[in-house]
């Protein structure tokens, strides 16, 4: 498994866990935005890394 796939899976899991935690526990807006930004960044990094490996 290459780094792109790992980053993609980690980003998706971070996004999903952030949404679950936010549903049950109130978290500050800064932390929520930080986690969303981090997860979207990992997903985009994984997609670009994965597509570069495919070519």
Residue pairs with C-beta under 8 A, 6 or more apart in sequence:
2 49
2 50
2 53
3 49
4 45
4 46
4 47
4 48
4 49
4 50
4 52
4 53
5 46
5 50
6 46
7 42
7 43
7 45
7 46
7 49
8 42
8 43
8 46
8 47
8 50
9 46
10 42
10 46
11 38
11 39
11 40
11 41
11 42
11 43
11 44
11 45
11 46
12 39
12 43
14 35
14 38
14 39
14 42
15 36
15 39
15 40
15 43
18 32
18 35
18 36
18 39
21 27
22 32
